[in-house]
């Protein structure tokens, strides 16, 4: 018993006897031995899938190595062994749910959804069709079955509606078969419902026996027993997924009450293994198998290896946890403890942090009404909702795995959030889609956050998650904020005559999401309407989906380092730790019309149009078809991909076209109460009609950051890390344990332009947030002298807005390793409204040199490629501030 093996440390915490009671060992010992991947991770998505034990995989592997398993549809020795094992495991699985094989049959399916579809298809094939009823708290897959109900359907919005409908069944004469479906446990909120409705429906419709029940037990069985010991009270059809219980294998089951098996007599489709004879010519005829329900429904070859793995899963689960009752008791305690702590969490002004979505009919003290799932949203101290995407991203940075969205529960989520069907249709028309980051619409959340516990969850998981909430989402009194002093950000009444900023560095990113090419000092670089020349003109696309790859998913892309050799007209690419001048390289001609003889083969330059998605936009790229190109990148990333190009002449993407929602969000942020740090308010374009062209960049032609702002951010990081206390938190965070102060390089922000003060001791961090426009050039544009008869050309740039940051900034651009900074600190210090902002989007404004003759004889760009001018490291930067009367004609950006 676990109580005999509890450590002294655990006993000192006075955990209740229900905590891992009946387990083979202390839960921390089980986790260390069986779930090594949890060492630095807080996994709170067991409702999605629980985790598989190491010994389960070892046991299954040994079984496969010791036995030869053949296709069950044969009479060979190996095939018969497979058939025998499948039959034995089918019986063992029935007994796991206390289902008597005399009254129930178990059909192996891919997952619970496949079981639902199998039942719905059978009812659809009924000569009279069928009527379908479902509970509003149903999983999407249960809702989808309504599309097959040709006699109509009904969504029951409350339990009381179901009760009323059941009471009227005895007087109803529907004339067609009926199917009622409901979840045993809400996959959104964890609300549990008993099988009582199944027994009531059966008794009310006993005369005609035309109403059947479909019970979705997939969410329930992950942490609770499913007891089918009473056939009279059991559902007609029960669906579940075994990976929800054991983590592996990926397999589902449809448990059929044999008295309801006649429903499948009308099923039209048949597959291999389910018939005794088939005539293919003449009159179509086939004879179905009759020996069992599962033989008639298991089309084709069974997933026999997965079924064999199920046996190892059952044995391992029993050995580690004893019974589902033990798991239910353990997770109930953790869920109750977490619920109480989240409910008690308050901001400094007494406002609650968490809005939990629970039912009045359920209680975390009663496992018959509530499972170990907590659905919630967060508010700040001013009552503003916090976007679900931000919370999920920040949790991921801190190695906390949670779930967000409508959680495949459209009805339950809509009711909890107060959305009507009309509201949701309006959201869809506005661009909202499943899984996107439309977090807040009409000042209400569009989705829900969910944490769910499982058999191997521990008290440390609860503590880590609560520490995360306290560190990032509990507002402390402003006077209690302990941060490095910030100098006054009041703008000078008179700006100095001599500009005080200069271009510290310039970078282009020829391949989107790959390494930077640092423009050498002393080299002037062309500026086009779309940004710096050659910036994000190429990308890597997945050869299967056509989607562009990015560092958020593939951080090793940072180690793909391109070099622009304008003299030779080549893009030279190396991967890994090799310097651009060393190692195996791929060379791509810069010219879009000339095949350079220095590339590997002429076929290297052949391309084909390929549809792709870039930042949500549908674009057509020119993909390189040479295996040399695709193999170069595929072998390094381990992802089937190839290089593609999106040249300026084909660009139809623009900042205002794809950034309409972004601008709206920035506008909302600008109207929010001013935060405690200065210089945080973004501006959006002064003319909504401005169409600023961009290539493959996310939001705008150019991104600018300030060296002073990076330095200030690093002060925050060091201060927070050294104390291991967030400025807005009153207690240390145990999420990841003690950390050494770590500064981040400016490269993580992947800016095109880094500006700095000419006097380092006079840094003004975040001053760029107050800029409305700027000019860049070798002089102020006003000095003249004997050696200078004309003013030096200046380039003008309009500030489009602030850059919203995501977890991609946590990828070290020199190692390709993902950490938690600087995003974690940005979330504390640079949050405006619901956005985390750092850096400024800017766009060049047309000047006199636009479209002028290009004197560079070695230029490899097309003749149609007009440039606006050039910039260089060391150029003077002269900003205009918000209160200035800035005379910039943004409409010229169209020319």
C-alpha positions, -999 to +999 in steps of 0.1 A: +000+000+000+012+035-007+005+046+028+032+024+040+057+038+015+051+074+019+082+095+024+088+116+055+085+148+034+051+137+021+038+128+056+049+162+068+025+179+044-004+160+060-019+149+027-051+129+031-052+091+030-069+093-004-038+107-020-024+079-041-040+054-017-038+019-032-010+028-056+020+005-058+043+032-045+044+069-036+033+089-066+066+108-068+085+075-070+061+062-097+066+094-117+104+092-114+104+056-125+076+054-150+072+089-164+107+104-168+094+130-193+075+147-164+107+156-147+106+193-158+070+194-170+037+201-154+012+181-175-024+192-170-041+179-201-052+144-190-087+150-205-069+151-239-049+120-232-032+106-201+004+095-202+018+060-209+041+044-185+076+034-195+071-002-183+040-004-206+061+003-236+088-021-224+062-049-218+046-044-253+080-044-270+090-076-253+057-092-263+063-083-299+099-096-298+088-129-283+059-137-306+051-137-343+017-121-349+001-124-383-030-110-399-060-125-381-078-132-414-059-164-420-054-199-408-017-198-403-001-204-369+009-167-365-026-155-376-043-179-352-021-166-324-033-131-332-069-142-333-065-159-299-049-129-283-076-106-297-104-128-283-088-130-249-081-092-247-117-084-258-130-104-229-105-088-205-115-054-216-152-062-210-144-073-175-125-041-169-158-024-172-178-051-153-196-059-185-209-095-186-200-110-221-234-128-221-251-094-223-225-072-240-201-073-269-171-051-275-163-038-309-127-025-314-127+009-333-101+036-339-115+059-311-147+070-295-156+091-325-154+061-348-177+042-324-202+071-326-201+071-363-206+034-365-238+037-345-251+067-363-245+051-397-265+020-386-295+042-376-292+062-408-295+030-429-327+022-412-356+020-438-374+048-419-343+068-409-341+080-373-346+109-350-317+121-329-315+139-296-283+151-278-274+170-247-259+205-252-228+195-232-219+169-258-185+165-275-184+177-311-185+142-324-219+135-307-232+168-322-220+157-356-243+127-356-273+150-360-264+155-397-274+119-404-308+121-387-333+125-415-362+126-392-350+156-373-329+163-342-331+182-310-305+197-287-315+195-250-302+227-233-308+216-197-311+183-178-346+193-169-355+193-206-342+157-209-363+147-179-394+163-194-388+146-227-383+112-211-416+116-191-434+121-224-420+090-242-447+066-232-473+088-249-453+096-280-457+077-312-427+088-332-430+062-360-392+062-365-363+048-344-348+074-320-314+077-305-305+099-275-269+107-268-252+123-238-218+125-222-209+106-190-186+134-182-183+168-198-149+171-215-151+208-209-161+212-172-160+177-158-197+176-149-207+140-145-241+124-153-252+089-143-267+063-165-301+068-149-315+083-181-307+051-200-328+030-176-356+056-176-357+057-214-357+020-217-387+017-192-407+044-209-402+031-244-405-006-236-436-011-256-421-001-289-384-004-281-377+022-307-356+046-285-320+038-278-292+054-258-257+063-268-233+070-239-201+089-244-178+076-217-145+088-232-139+116-207-152+097-177-131+065-180-098+084-177-101+087-140-133+069-129-147+034-130-173+025-157-196+000-142-218-019-166-227-047-142-264-041-145-275-047-181-310-034-174-297+000-164-268+001-189-267+022-221-274+005-254-242+018-269-211+030-250-181+046-267-147+052-252-110+056-261-084+035-243-056+061-246-077+083-223-072+056-196-037+042-203-020+067-226-014+039-251-025+023-274-044+046-297-075+024-298-112+028-290-142+006-282-179+005-289-196-016-262-230-029-274-257-042-252-267-073-271-304-067-268-298-036-290-277-054-316-306-056-340-300-020-349-270-030-370-291-053-392-299-023-413-263-013-418-255-013-455-217-011-457-197-042-452-159-047-452-134-076-454-139-100-426-175-092-418-192-114-445-193-151-452-199-147-490-201-120-516-214-121-552-197-095-573-215-101-607-251-107-616-274-099-588-256-082-559-257-104-528-238-110-496-242-130-465-232-112-432-215-131-404-239-139-376-218-154-348-213-121-330-219-084-332-182-076-334-177-098-363-203-080-383-189-045-374-151-048-374-145-040-410-112-050-426-081-061-407-082-052-370-056-030-354-043-063-339-010-049-327-028-021-309-051-046-293-022-068-282-007-036-267-039-031-248-031-062-228+002-047-216-017-015-208-042-033-186-015-052-167+007-022-162-023+000-151-034-026-125+001-031-112+008+007-107-026+020-096-046-010-083-080+000-095-099+029-111-115+036-077-080+044-064-074+068-093-108+084-087-101+090-051-066+104-058-077+128-085-108+140-066-085+152-038-062+171-061-091+186-081-108+198-049-076+213-036-069+230-069-105+243-071-104+258-036-071+275-042-082+290-076-115+301-061-096+319-033-072+337-056-076+375-055-060+406-068-048+433-044-081+451-047-101+420-038-113+412-073-112+375-081-086+362-106-104+331-118-138+327-133-146+290-129-173+273-150-189+248-127-225+235-125-247+241-094-255+204-096-218+193-092-194+194-064-157+186-062-165+168-030-187+143-048-170+122-075-204+111-088-212+146-100-178+161-108-146+149-124-110+163-120-114+190-147-114+227-141-127+251-168-119+288-163-109+322-176-088+349-160-094+386-153-070+413-142-076+436-113-096+460-135-120+432-145-106+429-181-106+393-195-071+379-202-068+362-236-067+324-235-039+323-261-016+344-240-021+322-210-016+290-229+016+304-246+031+316-214+022+283-196+040+265-224+070+286-220+070+276-183+066+239-193+030+238-181+008+219-205-029+230-205-057+233-231-076+263-244-105+270-268-140+256-270-125+222-261-144+202-287-175+211-267-193+238-287-226+238-268-212+237-233-186+264-241-212+287-257-236+284-228-208+289-202-195+320-221-230+334-228-227+333-266-258+328-287-259+312-322-262+347-337-232+359-318-211+329-330-221+334-366-211+370-364-177+359-349-172+335-378-180+362-403-154+384-386-127+357-391-129+336-360-119+300-365-113+270-342-078+272-327-071+308-337-062+337-314-094+356-315-095+355-277-118+384-269-147+396-290-173+421-279-153+423-247-160+387-238-138+356-241-144+334-270-129+303-254-120+286-221-089+275-204-089+239-190-067+220-166-074+183-161-057+158-137-049+121-141-037+091-123-001+103-122-008+139-112+007+150-080+005+178-054+036+193-071+015+198-103-011+217-084+015+239-066+034+246-098+002+257-116-009+279-087+026+295-086+023+302-123-011+320-118+002+339-088+034+350-106+019+362-138-018+369-132-023+382-097-020+420-097-002+435-067-006+471-055+014+495-077+034+508-048+044+472-040+061+466-073+098+460-069+116+468-101+147+487-112+141+525-112+131+539-146+141+573-156+114+598-164+098+594-198+084+629-202+094+641-236+117+671-238+100+704-245+126+711-271+143+683-290+181+687-293+193+702-325+217+673-331+200+638-334+208+615-306+201+581-322+219+561-348+215+527-365+235+502-344+229+472-367+210+462-398+198+426-404+178+409-432+163+374-429+164+361-465+147+329-454+117+334-432+122+321-397+159+312-404+190+329-393+199+366-399+223+380-424+240+410-406+246+438-431+283+446-429+294+480-415+301+504-442+278+489-468+248+508-479+217+486-483+187+492-505+153+499-490+123+488-511+086+495-504+084+459-490+114+465-466+151+459-468+163+443-500+162+404-499+144+404-465+121+373-462+119+366-499+123+329-493+108+304-469+107+267-461+074+249-469+063+215-457+062+192-487+030+175-475+008+204-462+024+233-481+024+254-448+054+276-442+077+264-413+086+286-384+108+287-354+079+283-329+076+247-341+111+241-354+136+261-333+165+245-352+156+268-381+176+295-362+207+275-372+200+277-409+223+307-417+221+324-451+246+348-465+240+372-494+269+374-518+258+403-541+290+403-560+285+367-572+247+370-572+243+341-548+224+332-516+247+309-497+232+287-469+249+266-443+233+247-414+243+239-379+273+252-361+294+259-392+302+295-400+287+309-432+321+306-449+326+270-437+309+237-439+286+222-465+267+249-483+238+253-506+239+281-531+209+296-547+210+323-575+196+356-565+185+363-600+149+353-608+156+351-645+192+338-650+204+303-641+238+308-626+264+282-636+278+281-601+248+263-586+249+225-582+227+218-612+205+237-635+175+218-621+183+235-588+167+266-602+136+250-616+105+259-596+068+252-595+038+272-582+028+259-548-001+272-527+009+279-491-002+297-459+018+325-444+006+340-412-029+330-421-027+345-457-031+323-487-002+328-511+013+312-542+050+305-538+076+293-563+089+261-548+123+247-558+118+212-572+154+200-571+160+170-547+193+187-539+174+216-523+148+197-504+173+171-491+196+198-478+169+213-455+151+180-448+182+163-436+190+191-412+155+197-398+142+162-400+111+176-416+101+169-453+104+204-467+118+224-495+127+260-503+102+284-519+104+320-531+079+349-529+095+377-550+084+413-546+068+414-580+042+388-569+034+404-535-002+412-529+001+410-491-001+443-472+001+454-436-034+470-437-050+442-456-039+414-432-035+435-401-070+449-398-077+428-367-042+436-354-048+473-357-081+469-339-064+452-311-038+479-309-065+505-309-081+487-279-048+486-262-042+523-268-076+530-252-068+509-221-058+526-189-021+536-190+001+510-174+028+516-148+056+516-173+061+544-197+062+545-235+038+515-240+011+529-263+012+517-299+001+538-328-016+524-359-014+539-394-027+575-397-046+565-429-067+534-428-065+533-466-027+529-465-017+496-482+019+489-471+032+459-491+050+431-473+066+399-484+068+370-460+072+390-429+045+387-403+031+421-399+050+449-417+079+457-440+104+465-412+108+459-375+127+483-353+139+478-317+160+499-293+193+488-277+183+508-246+150+489-244+168+455-247+191+466-219+162+476-197+145+443-203+177+425-193+177+444-161+143+431-153+153+396-163+184+397-140+165+412-112+137+387-114+160+358-118+184+367-090+155+370-066+134+343-082+105+366-075+084+384-100+080+421-095+042+416-091+045+385-070+049+382-032+064+347-032+091+327-050+080+307-080+086+269-078+076+264-114+111+258-127+131+262-095+160+286-090+175+302-121+207+320-128+204+356-141+204+353-179+204+382-203+190+378-238+206+390-270+189+415-291+189+389-319+160+370-303+136+398-314+147+394-350+146+431-358+157+446-391+169+478-374+185+482-340+188+518-329+209+531-301+217+565-284+248+583-294+255+588-257+253+554-240+250+570-206+218+588-216+198+557-225+160+562-229+144+528-229+111+525-246+113+560-260+106+544-294+070+537-283+063+574-285+075+578-321+051+585-349+077+586-377+115+588-382+141+596-408+173+577-413+203+589-433+240+599-432+231+634-420+203+655-407+194+667-442+200+703-434+238+707-431+257+722-461+292+733-466+320+738-492+323+701-497+286+694-497+265+714-522+234+693-517+217+678-486+224+642-481+193+620-490+172+610-460+147+581-459+114+586-441+096+559-422+061+559-408+055+540-375+027+515-380+023+501-345+039+481-318+050+445-324+029+419-305+052+392-292+048+354-290+070+326-276+092+326-306+114+352-289+125+324-265+145+307-292+182+313-288+193+324-323+228+310-317+220+275-303+184+269-315+175+260-279+141+272-265+140+288-230+114+308-211+130+343-215+124+369-225+087+361-230+082+355-193+095+389-183+078+406-212+045+392-200+052+410-167+066+443-179+054+450-214+017+440-213-007+466-227-043+456-225-042+420-236-011+422-258+026+418-250+045+444-270+081+450-278+095+468-308+079+489-335+066+481-370+077+507-395+072+513-432+093+533-456+077+564-472+084+572-508+110+598-515+126+616-544+148+587-553+119+563-557+121+546-590+153+565-599+180+550-621+201+524-603+238+530-608+248+497-593+261+477-623+264+446-602+228+447-590+212+413-594+176+425-589+151+428-617+149+461-636+114+465-623+126+464-587+124+501-577+142+511-545+135+541-522+170+547-511+197+531-489+205+528-452+238+519-435+250+511-400+259+544-383+232+564-401+216+590-379+180+584-368+158+614-362+124+606-347+092+626-346+071+622-315+034+618-311+028+654-301+048+667-331+030+680-361+044+654-384+040+661-421+043+627-437+022+618-468+015+581-462-005+580-494+027+582-513+034+547-501+011+535-528+033+548-556 
